Amino acid sequence: MHRSIAEQSVEQLGGDASVLARQRRDHAELDRLMTLYESGRGPAEERRRTLRDILQLTFSHAFAEETVLWPALRRLASDGEELTTRVESEHQRINDLVAELETIGPDDPRHDELTAEAFALIRQDIRDEEDLLLPRLQECLDRARLRRLGSAWETVRRTAPTRPHSVVPRRPPANAVLGVPLSAVDRIRDLLPAGTRVPAGTTLAVTAACLGAGWLIANRLRRGR
């Protein structure tokens, strides 16, 4: 039985810079924010900001996992394919729920229902990662490699998309080719007040430009092989 990273000290995880410690810190922050939102405390604007913070962290965190961690786990562990397929499915379900959530207003009766369902999936995903996937990665890597992987994961997370995008696949290299350009769209929208609706035409135009850039990058990569 693999020992959950939730039960280990930071030192056992490989130190503060280890990818395991970084992952657990994000998970703890997500749990804190979800609990705060669920408490119902504070004005409506503050709760909207909290929900936005949860979703931004969820998507950037998951993108970095799919780009950096899960490919490593598939290479290193015999059950890596099975384990990563499981969490990729969870990520996709969260993506679909939040995409639907973004099409409705906070006063819509479905808003709270969709939010609660998304939170339940995020918590399930955290449990699966801390109890199953990350302990398997820990078994395969020494402290130095865990720290190097942590640095790579953090770099990707800081430039990752922060919103759901149906065109972005779950695995590299296609997720990076399409996802990284789209992160520019997300981060512009993140500067707007929580709850601001961006005109569909504007979003589509910027998204199309970013996808065009991604297509050019993909072509350049293919020609360089």
ABEGO torsion letter per residue (X at the ends): XBBBAAABBAAAAGEAABAAAAAAAAAAAAAAAAAAAAAGBEBAAAAAAAAAAAAAAAAAAAAAAAAAAAAAAAAABAAAAAAAAAAAAAAAAAAAAAAAAAABBAABAAAAAAAAAAAAAAAAAAAAAAAAAAAAAAAABBAAAAAAAAAAAAAAAAABBABBBAABBABOAAAAAAAAAAAAAAAAAAABBBGBBBBAAAAAAAAAAAAAAAAAAAAAAAAAX
